[in-house]
Amino acid sequence: MIRLSLVIALLAAGPALGAAGTDPDWPCIQRKQPHLSLGQVWTGPAPDETSGQLARDLRIEQLAARLEQRRLPLDQAEAEIAEFAAQADDAQLVALMQAIFDKIERDRSALIGGISRYGRSQVQMSERIEARRARMAELEAAEQPDFDALDAEEEALDWDARIFTERQQSLTYVCETPVILEQRLFALGRAIASHLD
């Protein structure tokens, strides 16, 4: 069974909720940035109406969908960009960047929302752990303690603390994912920009 001091330590060492901003549901050390702008990751020309229309071209959309996938190694993505650039003009290259940005930004925004829900769930779990701890203290302080109720509460506390800890351990990976997407977007943008005239 878990000791109360361990639960207290878990709560104290819990997520730095809101530490990276003003959102109390944000559990990550990284600052919450719900949306990116193209200018943060792209040094080439700003997209215009022509590149916006070209970004919806089936060939460009399909290439963007392939390039944005993290399982595609970056060096292979750069080779595919070079192959595309050999027969593309600047407008098509800007359109490719716009299409990649739109796809990654959409995925990243959905991920940020999921992380906020994850953080909210952790806050609720820590509140439930604290409530169980208080309930155990009440049961222990009773004149005639109900040992069956104490055992049940301790078992529930142990289970909640275990879930809380496992979620905390996976939090580092979860919080790094938006950063990984940003880095990929920047690298793809740099590769595309290198082919501009």
N, C-alpha and C positions, 0 to 999 in steps of 0.2 A: 504494500500500500504506500501511497505517496505521502510524504511528510508535509505538514502545513508550511514549514519554512521553505520547502522547495517550491510550493505554489506561490508563496510571497515573492521568492526570488524570480520565478518565471514572470510574474506580473511586473516586477520592477525592471526586468531586462527585456520586457516585451517590446513591440514595435515602437519606434520613435514617431508615434502618430502625430502627424502635423508638423514634425520637426523640420521638414523640408519645404514648408509653405504654410498656408493658412487653412488648408483642407484637413479637417480632423480625420477623414477617412483615408488619407494618403499614407500608406505604411512604409514607403521607401525613403531611403536617405537622399536619393536623387530628387531634385526639385521637380514638382509636378508641372508639366507643360502639356496641356491637353492637345494643342495643335501646333504644327510646324508651319513655317512659311517657306515657300520655295527659295527665297533669298538667303535663308540660313544654310542651305546645302548646295546652292547652285551659283556659279560665278559667270555663267553664260548670259546671253541676252534674255530679257524678260519675254515670256510667252505672249503672243498676240492672238488675234482672231484666227489667222491662218494656221498657226501652230496648234491652236485649240481644236480646229477642225481636223487637222492631220492626226492629232493624238487619238482620234476616234477611228482612224483607218485600221482595218482588221489586221494588217501585217504589223503595224506599230503596236497595236493593243496586245497581240499575241507575244511579240518580242518582250514588251514591258512585263507581261504576266510571267514570262519565263525568267527574266533577269531579276525580278524582285524576290524570287524564291530563295530563301537562305540556304537551302540544300545545294544550290548551284554554286560551286566554288567561284570566288571572285575573279581568279585568273581566267577561268572559262567564260565568265560573264564579260570580262574585258575583251576577250578574243571575239566573242559574238558581237559586241559593240563595234569593234574594229571592222569586222566583216560587213556589218550594216552600214557603217560610215563610208566604206569604200564606194558605195553607190547612192549615198544620201546627200542631200544638200543641208545647209544650216537649219532651215525651217523644219526639216524632218528630224534632225538631231534634237532641236529644241522640243519638238512634239514628243519624241521618245522620252526625254527627261520629264516632260509634263505628265505623260502617261504613267511612268514609273512613280513619280511623286504622288499622283492621285491614288494609286493602288496602295503604296506603303502608308501614306497618311491615313487612309480609310482603315487599314488593318491596325495601325498604331493607335488610332483614336479608340477603336473598339477594345484594344488591349488595355489602354489607360482606364477605360470605364470598368473593365473587369478587375483591374488591380484595386480600384476604389471600392468595389463591392467586396473584394477579398479583405481589404483593410477594415471595412465596416463589420464584416463577419468576425474578424479577430477581436475587435473592440467588444462586440457582443459576447464572444466566448470568454474574454477576460472578465467581463462584468458577471457572467454566470459563475465563473470560478470563484470570484470574490464573494458572491452571494452564497455559494455552497460552503465556503470557508467560514462565513459568518454564521450560517445555519449549524455547522459542526460545533462552533464555539458555544452556541446556545444550548445544543444538545448535551455537550460535555459539562456545562455549568448547571444543568438541571439537578434538583435534589436527588432524584432517582433517574439517572440517565437511561434512556432507551437504547440499549446497545445494538439492537437489530437496526434501528433507524440510523444510528451512528455508523454502523458498518455499511449500510446502503448508501449513505451520503458520502462516506469516504471512497467507496467504489466509484460512484458517479464523479466525484472530484478527481480521482485518479484518471478516469477515462477522459474527462474534459481537458485535463492538463496535458495528457499524452497527445490528444488531437491538436491542442494549441501549440505544443512544442514542435510537432511534425510540420505543421503549417509554417511556423516561424523558420524552420530549417530550409524550406523550399522558397521562402520569401526572397532570398538573395537572387536566385535564378529568375524568379518572376519579375523582380524589379529591374534586372539587367536587360530584359528583352526589349523594351522600348529603345534603350541606348544602342543595342545591337542593330535594330532597324534603322536608327538615325545614322549610325556609322556606315551601314551598307548603302543607304541612300546617298550619303556624301561621297562615298567611293565611286558609286555608279555615276554620279553627277560629274565628278572629276574626270572619269574615263571618257564620258561623252564629250565634255568640254574640250578635251585634248584633241578632238577631231574637228573642231570648228575652224573655219577659215578666218 
